């Protein structure tokens, strides 16, 4: 499973947790995990431009 897939799954879990009105502590932990996955994803990209950055530079 790739980093991008982990981010999408974690976002889905966070959305479901919010809809279930789980405690803010649990929501915070899920959100922090998403942040970790995003940082890992960008580190893996090693400075290459994202699709968004490429569109902005055009």
TORGUPA-453655 format. One record per residue: y, x, z of N, C-alpha, C in turn; residue in one letter. Coordinates in steps of 0.2 Angstrom, whole numbers, plus 2048, in hexadecimal, padded with zeros to 3 digits. Layout:
<rs>
YXZYXZYXZa/...
</rs>
This chain:
<rs>
7FA804800800800800806804800x/80B8037FB8118077FB816805800x/81B80A800820808805824802803x/8258017FD8297FB7FB8257F47FDx/81E7F57FC81A7EF7FE81B7EE806x/81B7F380A81B7F28118227EF813x/8277F180F82E7EE81182E7E780Fx/82B7E580982B7DE8088267DA80Cx/8217DC80F81C7D98138207D881Ax/8237DD81C8277DD82382C7D8822x/8307D881D8357D381C8337CC81Dx/82D7CB81982A7C481A8287C2821x/8257C78248237C682B8297C482Fx/82F7C882E8357C78328377C0831x/8377BE82B83A7B78298357B282Cx/82F7B382C82A7AE82F82B7AE837x/82C7B483A82E7B48418347B0843x/8397B183F8407AD84083E7A683Fx/83B7A483A83979D83A83579A83Fx/83179E84382D79C84883179C84Fx/83779E84E83C79F8548397A485Ax/8367A98578337AE85C8397B2860x/8387B586583D7B88698417BE865x/8477BF86784B7C48648487CB865x/8447CC86A8417D386B83C7D4865x/8387CF8648337D085F8377D0858x/83C7CC85783F7CD8508437D4850x/8457D68558487DD8558437E2853x/83D7E28568387E78558367E784Dx/8357E184B8337E08448397E383Fx/83F7E18418457E483D8457EC83Dx/8447EE8438447F684483E7F9840x/8387F583F8337F883B8357F8834x/8397F283283B7F282B8407F8829x/8447F982E8497FF82D84580582Cx/84080683083C80C83083980D829x/83680782683380782083880981Ax/83E80681B84480781684680F816x/84681281C84881981C84381D819x/83C81B81A83781F81783781E810x/83881880D83881780683E81B803x/84481C806849820803848827803x/84582980984383080983E832804x/83982D80283482E7FD83782F7F6x/83C82B7F584082B7EF8438327EEx/8458357F384883C7F384E83C7EFx/8528387F08598387ED8598357E6x/8548337E38558307DD8588297DDx/85C8277D88608217D885C81B7D8x/85E8167DC85B8107DC85D80C7D6x/85A8067D485C8027CF8637FF7D0x/8657FE7D686C7FB7D88718017D6x/86F8077D887480D7D787580E7D0x/86F80D7CC87080E7C58748097C1x/8748037C38787FE7C187F7FF7C2x/8808017C88878027CA88B8087C6x/88780D7C488A8127C188B8117B9x/88880B7B788980A7B08908067AEx/
</rs>
